[in-house]
Amino acid sequence: MNILIIGAGGREHTFAWKLAQSPKCNRLFVAPGNAGTAQIATNLAIGVNDFQGIKTAVVENDIELVVVGPEDPLVNGIHDFFLNDEALKSVMVIGPREQAAQLEGSKEFAKEFMKANNIPTAQYASFTADTLEEGISFLSQMKAPYVLKADGLAAGKGVLIIDDLTEAQAQLKEMLVDEKFGAASKTVVIEEFLDGIELSCFVLTDGKDFVTFPMAKDYKRIGEGDTGLNTGGMGAISPVPFVTPAFEQKIHERIVLPTIEGFEKGNLPFQGFVFIGLIKVGDDPFVIEYNVRMGDPETEVVLPLIKNDFVELLTATAKGELSTQTIDIDQRTATTVMLVSGGYPEAYAKGKEMQGLTIETNSILFHAGTQLKEDKVITSGGRVMAVTSLGSDFKEGLRQSYATIEKISFEGMDYRKDLGFDL
């Protein structure tokens, strides 16, 4: 069949890499794609929210399956757009409908969903500009540190963790009244701070049945030892060494099962990926957030461990036949190290030529922020490339990834040299 992937990052290159391995994949398209996807698929210069442009491409290229990578088009209702269009309604779409996508599009919606389905999460309350004084009072009754979350999508920047009460109250005013994060912070969720170690759980569901992928531990901060500013992710390891069978059972029973049951109870049509951001507090799992798509760079570390034909898996999901599938997982460990542009996550330069990408290596290179310019690969984003390797454990995987990185270069290249330091 002909398949279209929507998106331009490392997650989408990984999807393309995995789908291209299937004998069921005929022609593969990525919109808009990057220099990596261009090597294995046809890139289409269409924005992820250009639904009319996507429709034209789907019709012209006889696309039968559409895999939506990023959250924006899902929250904006791309799946509903397909279902409501006579020319598109028979096309299979991987990604939830607009109402279900609010699990990521609105922190308040997600919190209410967890509360309704008895899913363990931090205590919280929501506030708007009209209830600012109540929010300030609520903060004064809580213990530091204070967690403030913009309700809407804020490109990963809408969460503040503040130690000082006065500053937290001032930031709440900035978010609600001065619209620090624009429309995303018209509502702000204040929640208790949970102290523990974070991990990510990935579920593929057709709305009734589901399969779970290996869990991952990702590294968000730019600096060694988890210091400095937050990023979109500096690397990841899968599976997670500290997840025991007993802890995994708690995640399954207390979080995954009630989540999928909650979709049916709440009439939230969901055919796609659920990314559950977890925190381990003592021996118990709590949900920090839901995403309604695969993570990045977690996709680059999780998908190489899945042995299934990915076209078969996604087709079964779209058709509501996931109960016919069992997941086949490689027992090795995967590690991903992200190469980033100098200065990221603040201002950084683009257009730097990359060297060493054709050298023979045991790693897989997933392009994130890259473009082709006159047959040269140049940088086009803050996170440039994910270097993924498999090993008997995470130490062996990391050794391989770091050995590969020594062969790659571009001006200003930066990366974390301490992944796995906390394991």
C-alpha positions in Angstrom: 0.0 0.0 0.0 1.0 3.7 -0.4 1.7 5.4 3.0 2.0 9.0 4.1 3.8 10.1 7.3 3.1 13.6 8.5 6.0 15.4 10.2 9.6 16.4 9.8 11.6 15.2 12.8 13.5 12.2 14.1 10.3 10.5 15.1 9.0 10.7 11.5 12.4 9.4 10.1 12.1 6.5 12.5 8.6 5.7 11.3 9.7 5.9 7.7 12.7 3.6 8.4 10.4 1.0 10.1 7.6 1.2 7.6 10.0 0.9 4.6 11.1 -2.5 6.0 7.6 -4.0 5.4 6.9 -5.9 2.1 3.4 -4.4 2.4 4.8 -0.9 1.9 4.7 0.1 -1.7 5.4 3.8 -2.0 6.3 5.9 1.0 5.8 9.7 1.4 6.7 12.1 4.2 5.3 15.6 4.5 7.4 17.7 4.9 10.2 15.3 5.9 13.9 15.9 6.2 17.3 14.9 4.6 17.0 11.4 6.3 13.5 10.6 5.0 14.5 11.8 1.5 16.8 8.7 1.4 14.0 6.2 1.8 10.8 8.0 0.9 9.5 10.9 -1.2 9.3 14.2 0.7 6.4 16.5 0.0 6.7 20.2 0.7 3.4 20.4 2.7 3.0 21.8 6.3 1.6 19.5 9.0 -1.5 21.7 9.4 -2.1 22.2 5.7 -5.1 19.8 5.6 -6.1 20.8 2.1 -2.6 20.2 0.8 -2.5 16.9 2.6 -5.8 15.9 1.0 -4.5 16.7 -2.5 -1.4 14.6 -1.9 -3.5 11.7 -0.5 -5.8 11.7 -3.5 -3.1 12.1 -6.1 -0.9 9.4 -4.7 -3.6 6.8 -3.8 -2.5 6.9 -0.1 -4.3 4.2 2.0 -2.6 4.8 5.4 -1.7 8.1 7.0 0.5 8.1 10.1 0.4 11.4 12.0 3.7 12.2 13.9 3.3 15.5 15.8 0.5 16.6 18.2 -0.5 19.8 16.4 -2.5 18.4 13.5 -4.1 15.8 15.9 -5.3 18.5 18.3 -6.5 20.5 15.3 -8.6 17.6 14.2 -6.9 16.0 11.2 -8.5 12.6 11.8 -12.0 14.2 11.9 -11.1 16.1 8.7 -10.5 12.8 6.9 -13.7 11.2 8.3 -15.8 14.1 7.2 -14.5 14.3 3.7 -16.1 12.0 1.1 -12.8 11.6 -0.8 -10.8 10.7 2.3 -13.1 8.8 4.7 -11.9 5.4 3.6 -8.2 6.3 4.3 -6.8 4.8 7.5 -5.5 7.4 9.9 -3.2 6.6 12.8 -3.8 9.2 15.5 -6.8 10.0 17.8 -9.9 12.1 16.9 -9.9 15.7 18.0 -11.9 15.2 21.2 -9.5 12.4 22.4 -6.5 14.5 21.3 -7.5 17.0 24.1 -5.6 14.6 26.4 -2.5 16.4 25.2 -4.1 19.6 24.0 -5.5 20.5 27.4 -3.7 19.8 30.8 -7.0 20.4 32.5 -8.9 17.9 30.3 -6.2 15.3 31.0 -6.4 15.9 34.8 -10.2 15.6 34.8 -9.9 12.3 32.7 -7.4 10.9 35.3 -9.7 11.9 38.2 -12.8 10.4 36.5 -10.9 7.1 35.9 -9.0 6.9 39.3 -5.6 7.1 37.6 -2.9 8.1 40.1 -1.6 11.7 39.5 -0.5 14.8 41.4 -3.2 16.8 43.3 -4.2 19.9 41.3 -6.5 22.8 40.7 -7.1 25.0 37.6 -7.4 28.8 37.3 -8.1 31.5 34.8 -7.6 35.3 34.8 -11.0 35.7 36.5 -9.9 33.4 39.4 -6.3 34.7 39.7 -6.7 35.7 43.4 -8.0 32.2 44.2 -4.9 30.8 42.5 -2.6 33.0 44.5 -4.3 31.9 47.7 -4.1 28.2 46.5 -0.3 28.5 46.0 0.1 29.9 49.5 -1.5 26.7 51.0 0.9 24.4 49.0 4.4 23.2 49.8 7.4 24.2 47.6 8.4 23.6 44.8 5.3 24.9 42.9 4.4 23.4 39.6 2.5 25.7 37.1 1.4 24.3 33.7 -0.1 26.2 30.8 -3.3 24.3 29.9 -2.7 24.3 26.1 0.1 23.4 23.7 3.2 25.5 24.4 5.8 23.7 22.4 7.2 22.0 25.5 7.8 25.3 27.3 4.6 25.7 29.3 5.7 24.1 32.5 7.3 26.1 35.3 8.8 24.5 38.6 9.5 27.3 41.1 10.9 27.1 44.6 9.9 30.6 45.8 6.3 31.3 46.7 6.4 35.0 45.7 7.9 34.2 42.4 5.4 31.4 41.8 2.5 33.9 42.4 4.1 36.5 40.1 4.6 33.9 37.4 0.9 32.8 37.7 -0.1 36.4 37.1 2.2 36.6 34.1 0.8 33.4 32.6 -2.9 34.3 33.1 -3.0 38.1 32.8 0.0 38.9 30.6 -0.5 35.7 28.6 3.1 34.7 28.9 2.5 31.6 26.8 -0.3 33.2 24.7 -3.6 31.4 24.4 -2.0 28.2 25.8 -2.0 29.9 29.3 -5.5 31.3 29.4 -6.0 28.4 31.9 -3.2 27.3 34.2 -3.1 24.1 36.2 -1.3 24.2 39.5 -0.3 20.9 40.9 1.7 19.3 43.7 5.3 18.5 43.0 6.1 14.8 42.9 9.7 13.8 43.7 10.9 10.7 41.9 12.5 9.4 38.7 10.7 9.9 35.4 10.0 7.3 32.6 7.8 7.0 29.6 5.3 4.2 28.8 4.1 3.7 25.2 0.8 2.1 24.2 -0.6 1.4 20.7 -4.4 1.1 20.9 -7.4 0.8 18.5 -9.7 2.1 21.3 -10.6 -1.3 22.8 -7.5 -3.5 22.6 -3.8 -2.4 23.0 -0.2 -3.5 22.9 2.5 -2.0 25.0 5.9 -1.1 23.6 9.2 -1.1 25.7 9.3 1.7 28.2 12.0 4.5 27.9 13.9 6.8 30.1 14.7 10.1 28.3 17.0 13.0 29.3 15.4 16.5 28.9 18.0 18.9 30.2 20.8 20.3 28.1 23.6 19.9 30.7 25.5 17.0 32.2 23.9 15.6 35.4 20.5 16.9 34.3 21.4 20.6 34.7 20.5 23.7 32.7 17.5 24.4 30.5 14.9 21.9 29.4 15.1 20.7 25.8 12.9 18.5 23.5 15.1 15.6 24.6 18.8 14.9 24.6 18.6 11.1 24.3 16.9 8.0 25.7 17.4 4.5 26.9 15.0 1.5 26.5 14.0 -0.7 28.2 14.4 1.0 31.6 16.7 -0.9 34.0 14.8 0.0 37.2 11.4 -1.2 35.9 10.9 -4.5 37.7 8.1 -7.0 36.7 6.2 -5.9 39.9 6.5 -2.2 39.0 5.4 -2.9 35.4 2.4 -4.8 36.7 1.4 -1.7 38.8 1.7 0.5 35.6 -0.5 -2.0 33.7 -3.2 -2.3 36.3 -3.4 1.2 37.7 -2.7 3.3 34.6 -2.7 1.5 31.2 -5.9 -0.5 31.7 -8.0 2.3 33.2 -6.7 4.7 30.5 -7.9 2.4 27.6 -11.2 1.7 29.5 -11.6 5.5 30.0 -11.5 6.0 26.2 -14.5 3.7 25.8 -16.4 5.1 28.9 -15.7 8.7 27.8 -16.5 8.1 24.1 -13.1 9.2 23.1 -12.3 7.5 19.7 -8.6 6.6 19.8 -6.7 4.7 17.1 -3.0 5.4 17.6 -0.3 6.0 20.2 -0.7 6.9 23.8 2.5 8.2 25.4 2.2 8.2 29.2 4.7 10.3 31.0 5.2 8.6 34.4 7.1 9.3 37.6 8.2 6.6 40.1 7.6 7.9 43.6 8.9 5.2 46.0 7.5 2.0 44.5 4.4 3.6 43.0 3.8 5.0 39.5 2.0 8.4 38.9 1.0 10.0 35.7 2.6 13.4 34.9 1.0 13.9 31.5 -0.5 12.2 28.4 0.7 12.7 24.9 -1.4 11.4 22.0 1.5 10.5 19.7 5.0 8.9 20.1 7.7 10.9 21.8 10.9 12.2 20.3 13.6 11.0 20.9 11.9 8.0 22.5 10.6 6.8 19.1 14.2 6.5 17.9 15.0 4.2 20.9 11.8 2.2 21.1 11.0 1.3 17.5 14.3 -0.5 16.7 13.3 -2.9 19.5 10.0 -3.9 17.8 10.4 -6.9 15.5 6.8 -6.8 14.1 5.9 -5.8 10.6 4.9 -2.2 11.4 2.5 -1.8 8.5 0.6 -4.9 9.7 0.5 -3.5 13.3 -0.8 -0.1 12.2 -3.3 -1.5 9.7 -4.7 -3.7 12.5 -4.9 -0.6 14.8 -6.8 1.5 12.2 -9.2 -1.3 11.4 -10.0 -2.1 15.1 -8.3 -5.5 14.9 -5.4 -5.1 17.3 -6.6 -8.1 19.3 -5.2 -10.2 16.4 -1.6 -8.9 17.0 1.0 -9.9 19.6 4.1 -7.7 20.0 7.5 -9.2 19.3 10.3 -7.4 21.2 14.1 -7.6 20.8 15.6 -8.4 24.2 18.6 -6.2 23.8 18.8 -2.6 25.0 18.6 0.5 22.7 20.3 3.8 23.4 19.8 7.1 21.6 22.1 10.1 21.8 20.9 13.4 20.3 23.3 15.7 18.4 22.2 19.3 18.8 23.2 22.7 17.4 25.5 24.9 19.5 23.5 27.3 21.6 20.4 25.1 21.7 17.8 25.3 23.4 18.4 29.0 23.1 19.4 30.8 19.9 21.4 28.6 17.5 22.8 28.7 14.0 21.4 26.7 11.1 22.8 25.7 7.7 25.9 23.9 9.0 27.2 21.2 6.7 27.4 17.7 8.3 30.4 15.4 7.8 30.9 11.7 8.4 27.3 10.5 7.8 28.4 7.9 5.2 31.0 6.2 7.3 30.2 2.5 8.0 28.9 2.1 11.6 26.8 -0.3 13.8 24.5 2.6 14.8 21.3 3.8 13.1 21.3 7.6 12.2 17.8 9.2 12.5 17.7 12.7 11.1 15.8 15.3 13.1 16.6 18.9 12.1 18.3 18.4 8.7 17.8 19.4 5.1 19.3 18.6 1.7 21.1 21.5 -0.1 22.9 20.7 -3.3 23.4 17.0 -2.2 24.8 18.1 1.1 23.1 17.5 4.4 22.9 20.7 6.4 21.5 21.5 9.9 18.0 23.1 10.0 17.0 22.7 13.7 18.1 22.7 17.3 18.0 18.9 17.6 19.8 17.7 14.5 20.3 13.9 14.6 19.6 10.9 16.9 22.3 8.2 17.0 20.8 4.9 18.1 22.7 1.7 18.9 21.7 -1.7 20.3 23.7 -3.6 23.0 23.4 -6.3 25.6 22.8 -3.5 28.1 22.6 0.3 28.1 26.4 0.7 28.7 27.3 -1.3 25.6 24.7 0.5 23.6 26.0 3.9 24.7 29.6 2.9 24.0 28.6 2.2 20.4 26.6 5.4 20.0 29.4 7.5 21.4 32.0 5.7 19.1 29.8 6.6 16.1 29.4 10.2 17.2 33.2 10.6 17.1 33.0 10.1 13.3 30.3 12.8 12.8 30.9 16.5 12.9 29.3 19.9 12.1 30.2 23.4 13.4 28.9 23.9 16.9 27.8 20.2 17.4 26.9 19.5 21.0 25.6 16.4 22.9 25.2 14.9 26.4 28.2 12.7 27.3 26.6 11.3 30.5 23.4 9.5 29.5 22.6 6.7 31.9 24.4 8.4 34.7 21.4 8.0 37.0 20.8 4.3 36.2 
